[in-house]
């Protein structure tokens, strides 16, 4: 059993536990449930913004503890002040050290799109995402049969949420594309082996239809890489670990985005 299989098996158990303790009707009474969704698609594509989705992640199965002391309020506010377009908040407890509470806090202090980063296998989790203030959910093609992924995407859209589908190779992309997606992310980290290669993004960018916002995820640590990814056709970039491994993730994001904007300005001058 690889890491992804273990995570998915645990998610099935988690959904069964949670749904028996907190019924859907209770989730629907949340203060966030009727809130208007902030569009991840629009914010990421806004030319006045960086296109960066900054992630709050305490640990991961491949790296162990990355930053156990980080404060979600300070970091999420700092990310947005640094110039991020959106936030990604890990809510998985067992493997990533996150919680629903982290996303609620981020929602409370930020008006921006928030991606609930988790392993969605059931409609219950999508209702839960809306109830904690998420604007967008993640559907992982490697973890879901194509028909199931479509069902979950359609359900998310019925609640007004946006959908980011994540793929790792051309086969996943081809079999899982459907009309209810808003963004398609290429994860440069293989969730089965946890090896990282930016070439994965380059290989897939032209295969993603232009109807969807294209996001490159994982393994991005150099602002110059964003220039290459943008040139290739990516509009958004999900960055977490390279910020979170700093003692002050928000400062790391500020320095990174400042350098990226300088490089982007030079790129624009050359083009003109």
N, C-alpha and C positions, 0 to 999 in steps of 0.2 A: 504494500500500500504506500503510494507516494504522499508527499505533504498535502497536496490539494485534496486527495481522496480522504485523508484524515480530517481535514478542515470541514469538508462537505458532510462527512458522517456525523461530526460533532454538531454542525448546523441543524441537521435533521432532528437531533435530540433536543437541541436548544429551542427550536420552534415548538416542538411538542410540549416542552416544559413551560415556556412562556405563555403559549396560547391557553393552557389550562389555568394559569394563574391570573393573566390579564386578558380578559375577553376583548374582542374587537370593539364592542360598543363602548368600552371604557377608553380605548385608544382614540376613538372618534370624538370623545369629549375633551381632548387635549386643547389647550389654548392655541396651539399652532395649527391644528387640523384644518381650520377654515381659512388660514392665511393665504394670501396670494403667493404664487411661486415666483422666485427671482430667476430669470432665464440664464442658465449656464451658457447656452449657445450664444446668446446676444453678448454677454460680458466677455466671453473668450474671444469673440470675433471683433469686438470694439477696437478700432485702430488706435484709439487713445489710451488703450490699456496694454499690458505686457503679454497677455495670453497665458500667463503662468497660473496654474492651479497649485497652490502651496498646500502641502499635506502635513497634518499633525499625526505623528506616528511614534509611539513610545518604544515599541520593540517589533521584531519580526522573527519568523521561524528560522530564517537563514542567518541573521546577524545577532540574534538574542537581543538583549537590552540595548537600545540606541540612546535613549534619553528618558530615564525614569523620573527625573525631577522637573521636567518641563510643565509649565502652567498653561493650560489651554486658553484661558482668558488673555493673558499677556501675549502669548505667541500668535493667536489668531488675529488679535487687534494689530499687532506688530506686522504680521504678514500683509494685511490690507494696507496699512500705512506705507509699507515698503513698495507697494505698487502691484501686488498680485491681483489677478482678475477674479479669482474665486478661491474657495477653500475646499479641501478634501479632509474629512475627519474619519479616522478609523474607529469603528464602534465594536469590532470584534474583541471580546474579553480574553479568551483563552490563548490565542496565538499572537495577538498584536497589542495586548495590554490596553485596549481602548474601552469605551463605554458609551451608552446612549447619553449619559450625563455630559460627556465631553461635547457632543454635538449640540445639546441643548444650551450649554454655556456659550459656545461659538455663535449660535443663533441669536442669543440674547444680546450679544455685544457687537454684532456685525450685520450691516445690510449689504449682502452680497450673495451670490449663488453658493450653496453648500452641497457638496457631494457626500452622500452617506457611503463611505467605503466599507463594504462588508461583502459577505458571500451569500447572495440572495438565492434561495431555493423554493420560496413559498410566498404566496400573496400576503400572508400575515406580516412578513417582514417589510413589505411595501407600505402597508397601512401604518406599521410602526414607524417607518421612515418619515412619513407625512406627520405623524403625531409628535415627533421630536424636533421638527422644523427643517427637515431636509428639502432641497429643491430638485435634487437629481439622485437617481439610484444607479448602482453599478450592476450590470449583468455580465457574468464571465462565461464566454462561449465554451471554454474548456470544461466547465462544470455543469453545463446544461445541454440537454438534447435540443436540437433546433426548434421543434414544436413547442417545447416547454419554455424556451427563451422567448418565443413569440407571444405566448400566452401571458407571461409575466410582463413583457414590454407593453402589451395592450392594456393590461390591468393598471400599470403605472400611469399610462396616459389618461385612463379614465378618472384618475385622481388628480390630474393636472401636473403630475411630476414629469420631469424630463428623464431621458434614459441614455446612459453612456454604456455602450457594449465594448467589452475588452476582448481582443483576440491576440493570439501568439503566432499564428501562421496563416498561410493562404487558404488552407482547407477549412479552418474554423471560420474565416471571413466569408468564404463562398457559401457555406451551408447555413450560416446564421444571420445573414443580412435580412432585415425586414423593415417595413415602412414605419413602424412605431419607434424607431431609434432616432435620437437627435445627434448624438456624437458617437464616433467610433474611435476607440483608443487601441494603439498597438503597444502591448506591454513588452518591453525589451528584456524583461526577466521571465524566463520559463518557469511557470508555477509548479512544474513537476520536478525540475532539477535545481531551480533557483539560480541558474547561470544567466549572465547578462550580456547582451550584444546589441549595440545600436544599429547594426546592420539589419536587424529584424524590421525596424521602422522604415529604413530605406527600401527594403525589398517589397514592402506592402503598400506604401503610400499611394502609388498610382492605381492600385487595385481597389481602393476605397472610392465608391462613387462620390461625386462632388455634392450630392444632396446632403451628405453628412459632414459635420465639423470633424476635422481630423486631429487627433491628439496623440502625441508621443509620450509614453510613460516609462519611468524607471531608468536608472543608470545615467541620469543627466547630472554632471557635476561641473561642467565648464560652459560659461556663457557663449563661447564661440560655437559650441555644439548646437545651440539654439538657432544660430544664424544658418548653419547647414541644414537643419531640420526645416526651418522656415522656407529656405530656398527650395527644398524638395517638395513642399506643399503642405506642411503641417501648420495648423492655426493655433493649436494649444499644446501646452507642455505640462505634464504632471510631475512635480518635483517634491520629494519628501525627505529621503534619507540624507542627501547632501546638506540640507538645512538642519534637520533634526540632530545630526551628530555633533553640531556645534553646541556649546553651553548656552548660547543665545541664538536660537534658530531664527528669530525675527531679524536680528542684525545680519546674520548670514544671508538671509533672503534680500535684505536691503542692499548689501554689497554686490550680490549676484545680479540683481535687477538693474542696479546703477551701471554696472559694467556692460550688461547686455544692451541697455539703451544707448550707451556710447558706441558700441559696435554696430548697432542697428542704424544709428545716425550716419556713421561712416559709410555703411553699405548703401544708404539712400543717396548720399552725396555722389558716390561713384556711379550709381545708376543714372543720376541726373546729368 
